[in-house]
Amino acid sequence: MLTWARLAVRNLFRNARRSFFTIAAIALGFLAVNVLGGFTAYIFTNLQDSYIYAEANGHMTIFKSGFLDKGKLDPTRYMMGEDEQAKVREVLERHPEVLVSTPQLQISGLLSNGQVSTIFIASGRVPSDVEAIGMQAAEGSKRVRLYDGRPLSDVIGHGIGVSHGLAKALSLELGATGVAMAPTVAGQINALDVELFQLIDAPVEALEDKLALVPLKFAQELYDTTGVDRITVLLDSTARTDAMRALLAAELKQAGLNLEIKTWNELSPFYTKVKKMFDVIFLISFLIVFTIVVMSVVNTFTMAVMERTREIGTLRALGVKRRGIVILFSLESVVLGGFGSLLGVALTLLVVYLVGWLQPSWIPPQIARRVPLQIHLVPAYWLFSTLLLLLLSMLSAIVPARRAARMPITNALGYA
């Protein structure tokens, strides 16, 4: 077998130019597929980290059963009281996998600058918990700050953040004051003074002129309640999400609580849609690139077989079986695919290094600020691409090799 391998390597360089261009085609195909795969992996990771950490939505969210279906029409009916919150915290504290658990209350009302008013939708959160969730993000995500101004505070309850569009509509600047108004859970109108601490980036354009962030105490005071409508849970690993949901759901039910748990990807349909879209793009690109590679290898070995028909006839006359001819050309194609894959790996590493060195930035979906662009190394993609290229290269050589091996020896020796 070693002799056959040496012959395969030598035969490749009998027409070095053709072999070089075929190796280059394989390498560029490998590069294109794995750079695109690395970029899509970065997109998925970026969207996931953005939702879980940057937006502080955590890995799971606990609601009262029915809230997601009917809570928008009657939110006060589906709030968790202090007793229920205490029971949930008791269950969560049993598990060291839970890093942060924080209550939230979504509110809506009118925000006024003293002259005009407009609708706002706000998320009431514990600012220190939001910061704790953000600190668990990857280093790159930690450096991305999604607001201008100063952080919200647990102590200063009247400090809020509003989206740039909402601030523009009310002519509010950082440090400006206003009044927030909303009906309480009892149906009375309540009003609280506010100070603009920060201008935030809305994750979707539809919320640009109405989104706000407020401390949880402010939201509860405005609604005159101690209840919350959800509890966000951050785990030590995203991989534990499904297992922990099943475990916590069973324990919460055992504790007599009528609650439901939704995971981060269930509450982020945008992530699911983008992932499906990029999966289709990657598949189409993969098929196009590898079709071109296969055609290049087929052309190379078709030409090689035609040029070496007399050589094949000589080998057959010396006693080499048809299977041996096919094996020889298959080894040549595998060696060709191996060289192409190795060159592709080198080129891909070079591109990843250059991207890391140049540090380009871009504005991804759902984030209004520039973030570093990255190409992730995905070993599974590399291994799959290499094995597939070797297999396709071998199959591409088998058809012309079998056709030549079946030619009568006398015809092959006299082939011109």
C-alpha positions in Angstrom: 0.0 0.0 0.0 2.9 2.4 0.8 4.2 1.8 -2.8 0.8 2.6 -4.2 0.7 5.8 -2.1 4.1 6.9 -3.4 3.0 6.3 -7.0 -0.1 8.3 -6.3 1.9 11.3 -5.1 4.3 11.1 -8.0 1.6 10.8 -10.5 -0.1 14.0 -9.2 3.0 16.0 -10.1 3.3 14.7 -13.6 1.1 17.5 -14.6 1.9 19.9 -11.8 0.0 22.9 -13.1 -3.3 21.0 -13.4 -2.9 19.5 -10.0 -2.0 22.9 -8.5 -5.2 24.5 -9.8 -7.3 21.6 -8.6 -5.7 21.8 -5.1 -6.3 25.5 -5.2 -10.0 25.0 -6.1 -10.4 22.5 -3.2 -8.6 24.9 -0.8 -10.8 27.9 -1.8 -13.9 25.7 -1.5 -12.8 24.7 2.0 -12.0 28.3 2.8 -15.4 29.7 1.6 -17.5 27.1 3.4 -15.6 27.3 6.7 -15.3 31.1 6.8 -19.1 31.3 6.2 -19.6 28.6 8.8 -17.5 30.5 11.3 -19.3 33.7 10.6 -22.7 32.1 11.0 -21.5 30.5 14.3 -20.5 34.0 15.4 -23.9 35.4 14.4 -25.7 32.7 16.4 -23.5 33.2 19.4 -23.8 37.0 19.2 -27.6 36.9 19.0 -27.7 34.4 21.9 -25.4 36.4 24.1 -27.2 39.6 23.2 -30.5 38.3 24.3 -29.3 36.4 27.4 -26.7 38.8 28.8 -26.7 42.2 27.1 -30.5 42.5 27.3 -30.5 40.7 30.7 -33.2 38.2 29.7 -31.4 35.2 31.2 -31.8 31.6 30.2 -35.3 31.0 31.5 -38.2 33.1 32.6 -40.9 32.0 35.0 -44.5 33.2 34.5 -47.8 32.6 36.1 -49.7 30.0 34.0 -51.7 31.8 31.3 -49.8 35.1 31.4 -48.4 34.8 27.9 -51.8 34.1 26.4 -54.0 36.5 28.4 -51.6 38.6 30.5 -51.6 41.5 28.1 -55.4 42.0 28.5 -55.4 41.5 32.3 -51.8 41.8 33.6 -52.8 42.3 37.3 -54.6 38.9 37.4 -51.4 37.1 36.5 -49.0 38.8 38.9 -47.0 36.8 41.4 -47.5 38.1 44.9 -44.8 38.2 47.6 -45.6 34.8 49.0 -45.3 33.2 45.5 -42.0 35.1 44.9 -40.6 33.8 48.2 -41.5 30.2 47.3 -39.9 30.5 43.9 -36.7 31.9 45.4 -36.7 29.1 47.9 -36.8 26.5 45.0 -34.1 28.4 43.0 -31.8 28.8 45.9 -31.4 25.0 46.2 -29.6 24.9 42.9 -26.0 26.2 42.6 -26.5 26.2 38.8 -28.7 29.3 39.2 -26.4 32.3 39.2 -29.0 35.1 39.2 -32.7 35.1 39.7 -34.4 38.5 39.5 -38.1 39.6 39.4 -39.5 42.0 36.7 -42.6 43.9 36.1 -43.6 45.2 32.7 -45.6 48.5 32.8 -47.1 51.0 30.4 -48.5 54.5 30.7 -47.9 58.1 29.7 -44.6 60.0 29.9 -44.8 63.8 29.9 -42.2 66.6 29.7 -44.7 69.0 31.2 -46.1 70.1 27.9 -46.9 67.0 25.8 -47.3 63.4 26.7 -46.8 60.1 24.8 -47.2 56.4 25.5 -44.3 54.4 27.0 -43.7 50.7 27.6 -41.2 49.9 30.3 -39.5 47.0 31.8 -39.1 47.3 35.6 -35.9 45.5 36.7 -33.5 45.4 39.6 -30.5 47.4 38.2 -27.9 45.5 40.3 -29.3 42.2 39.0 -29.2 43.4 35.4 -25.5 44.4 35.9 -24.8 41.0 37.4 -26.3 39.2 34.4 -24.3 41.4 32.0 -21.0 40.6 33.9 -21.5 36.9 33.0 -21.2 37.6 29.3 -18.2 36.8 27.2 -15.4 39.4 27.2 -16.4 40.9 23.8 -20.1 41.3 24.9 -19.1 43.0 28.1 -17.4 45.8 26.3 -20.6 46.7 24.3 -22.7 49.3 26.2 -26.2 49.6 24.9 -26.9 53.1 26.4 -25.6 56.6 26.8 -25.5 58.2 30.2 -25.2 56.6 33.6 -26.4 53.3 34.9 -29.8 52.9 36.7 -29.6 52.6 40.4 -31.3 50.4 43.1 -31.1 53.4 45.4 -32.3 56.3 43.2 -35.7 55.0 42.2 -36.7 57.9 40.0 -33.8 57.5 37.5 -35.0 56.0 34.3 -33.8 55.3 30.7 -35.7 55.9 27.5 -35.1 55.0 23.9 -33.6 57.7 21.6 -36.8 58.0 19.7 -38.9 58.5 22.8 -36.5 61.2 24.1 -36.6 63.0 20.8 -40.4 62.9 20.7 -40.5 64.6 24.1 -37.4 66.8 23.6 -35.7 65.2 26.6 -32.0 65.2 27.2 -29.9 63.4 29.7 -30.6 64.9 33.2 -34.0 66.2 32.2 -37.0 65.6 34.4 -40.5 64.6 33.5 -43.6 62.8 34.9 -44.7 59.2 34.4 -48.4 58.4 34.7 -50.2 55.0 34.7 -53.3 53.4 36.3 -52.6 51.4 39.4 -53.7 47.8 39.9 -56.8 49.3 41.7 -57.7 51.4 38.7 -56.6 54.8 40.0 -54.3 57.1 38.2 -50.8 57.5 39.7 -48.0 59.9 38.7 -44.3 59.9 39.6 -41.5 62.3 38.9 -38.7 60.9 36.8 -35.1 61.9 35.8 -33.6 60.8 32.6 -30.4 58.8 33.5 -29.8 57.2 30.1 -30.7 56.9 26.5 -31.1 53.3 25.4 -31.0 51.5 22.0 -34.3 49.8 21.2 -33.8 46.2 20.1 -36.5 46.6 17.3 -37.5 49.7 15.4 -41.2 49.4 16.4 -40.2 50.2 20.0 -37.9 53.1 19.2 -40.4 55.8 20.1 -41.9 54.1 23.2 -39.4 52.0 25.1 -38.2 52.7 28.6 -36.3 51.0 31.4 -37.1 51.7 35.0 -36.0 50.3 38.4 -38.3 47.6 39.7 -39.2 49.7 42.8 -40.3 52.5 40.5 -42.5 50.2 38.5 -44.1 48.7 41.6 -44.7 52.2 43.1 -46.3 53.5 39.9 -48.6 50.5 39.8 -49.0 50.5 43.6 -48.2 46.8 44.0 -45.6 44.5 45.4 -46.2 41.9 42.7 -44.2 41.0 39.6 -45.2 39.4 36.4 -42.1 37.3 35.8 -38.8 36.0 37.3 -35.7 35.8 35.1 -33.2 33.1 35.8 -29.6 33.0 34.7 -27.7 29.7 34.7 -24.0 28.9 34.8 -24.3 27.3 31.4 -26.6 27.7 28.4 -26.3 23.9 27.8 -28.1 23.2 31.1 -31.2 25.2 30.0 -33.5 22.4 29.0 -32.5 20.0 31.8 -32.9 22.8 34.4 -36.3 23.8 33.1 -37.7 20.3 33.5 -36.2 20.0 37.0 -37.5 23.4 38.1 -40.9 22.9 36.6 -41.3 19.7 38.6 -40.1 21.3 41.9 -42.3 24.4 41.4 -45.3 22.2 40.8 -44.5 20.1 43.9 -44.4 23.4 45.9 -48.0 24.0 44.8 -47.2 26.8 42.4 -49.2 27.2 39.1 -46.3 28.5 37.0 -44.8 27.9 33.6 -41.2 28.2 32.4 -40.1 29.5 29.0 -36.5 29.2 27.8 -34.6 32.1 26.1 -35.0 30.7 22.6 -38.7 30.2 23.0 -39.0 33.9 24.0 -36.7 35.1 21.2 -38.4 34.2 17.9 -36.0 36.6 16.1 -33.1 34.3 17.0 -34.9 31.3 15.7 -35.8 33.0 12.4 -32.3 34.3 11.8 -30.8 30.9 12.6 -33.1 29.1 10.1 -32.3 31.7 7.5 -28.5 31.4 7.9 -28.9 27.6 8.0 -30.5 27.7 4.5 -27.9 30.2 3.2 -25.1 28.0 4.5 -26.6 24.9 3.0 -27.0 26.5 -0.4 -23.5 28.0 -0.4 -22.2 24.6 0.7 -23.8 22.8 -2.2 -22.7 25.3 -4.7 -19.1 25.4 -3.5 -18.7 21.6 -3.3 -20.4 21.1 -6.7 -17.7 23.4 -8.2 -15.0 21.5 -6.4 -16.3 18.1 -7.5 -16.5 19.3 -11.2 -12.9 20.5 -10.9 -11.7 17.1 -9.6 -13.8 15.2 -12.2 -12.2 17.3 -15.0 -8.7 16.8 -13.6 -9.0 13.0 -13.5 -10.9 12.7 -16.7 -8.0 14.4 -18.4 -5.5 12.3 -16.5 -7.2 9.1 -17.4 -7.3 10.0 -21.1 -3.6 11.0 -21.1 -2.6 7.8 -19.3 -4.7 5.3 -21.2 -1.6 3.6 -22.6 -0.1 3.5 -19.2 -3.2 1.8 -17.9 -3.1 -0.7 -20.7 0.6 -1.4 -19.8 -0.3 -2.0 -16.2 -3.1 -4.3 -17.1 -0.8 -6.2 -19.4 1.6 -6.6 -16.5 -1.1 -8.3 -14.5 -2.6 -5.4 -12.5 -6.3 -6.0 -12.0 -9.0 -3.6 -12.8 -9.5 -3.0 -9.1 -5.9 -2.0 -8.8 -6.3 0.7 -11.5 -9.3 2.1 -9.7 -7.4 2.0 -6.3 -4.5 3.8 -7.8 -6.6 6.7 -9.2 -8.6 6.8 -6.0 -5.5 7.2 -3.9 -4.4 10.0 -6.2 -7.7 11.7 -5.7 -7.6 11.3 -2.0 -4.0 12.7 -1.9 -5.2 15.6 -4.0 -8.2 16.2 -1.7 -5.9 16.0 1.3 -3.4 18.6 0.0 -6.4 20.8 -0.9 -7.9 20.5 2.6 -4.5 21.2 4.3 -4.1 24.3 2.2 -7.7 25.2 3.0 -7.1 24.9 6.7 -4.0 27.2 6.4 -6.0 29.8 4.4 -8.9 29.7 6.9 -6.5 30.2 9.8 -4.9 33.1 8.0 -8.3 34.7 7.4 -9.3 34.2 11.1 -6.0 35.7 12.2 -6.4 38.7 9.9 -9.9 39.4 11.1 -8.7 39.2 14.7 -5.7 41.5 13.9 -7.6 44.1 11.9 -10.6 44.0 14.3 -13.3 45.2 11.9 -16.7 46.2 13.3 -20.2 46.2 12.1 -23.8 46.7 13.3 -25.6 43.4 13.7 -29.4 42.8 13.9 -31.1 44.0 17.0 -28.1 46.1 18.1 -27.8 49.8 17.1 -24.1 50.1 17.9 -21.0 48.8 16.2 -19.5 45.6 17.6 -16.4 43.6 16.7 -16.8 41.3 13.8 -15.4 37.8 14.4 -14.9 34.5 12.6 -15.3 31.6 14.9 -13.3 28.4 14.6 -15.7 25.5 14.4 -13.7 22.2 14.5 -16.8 20.1 13.6 -17.3 22.1 10.4 -13.6 21.6 9.5 -13.6 17.9 10.2 -16.8 17.4 8.2 -15.5 19.5 5.3 -12.2 17.6 5.2 -13.9 14.1 5.3 -16.4 15.2 2.7 -13.8 16.6 0.4 -11.7 13.4 0.6 -14.8 11.3 -0.1 -16.0 13.5 -3.0 -12.5 13.6 -4.5 -12.3 9.8 -4.3 -15.7 9.3 -5.9 -14.9 11.8 -8.6 -12.0 9.7 -9.7 -13.7 6.3 -9.6 -16.0 6.8 -12.6 -13.3 7.7 -15.2 -10.9 5.2 -13.7 -13.4 2.3 -13.9 -14.2 3.3 -17.5 -10.5 3.1 -18.5 -9.9 -0.1 -16.5 -12.7 -1.8 -18.4 -11.2 -1.0 -21.8 -9.7 -4.0 -23.5 -5.9 -4.1 -23.0 -5.2 -4.1 -26.8 -7.4 -1.0 -27.2 -5.7 0.7 -24.3 -2.2 0.0 -25.6 -3.1 1.4 -29.0 -5.1 4.4 -27.7 -4.0 7.7 -29.2 
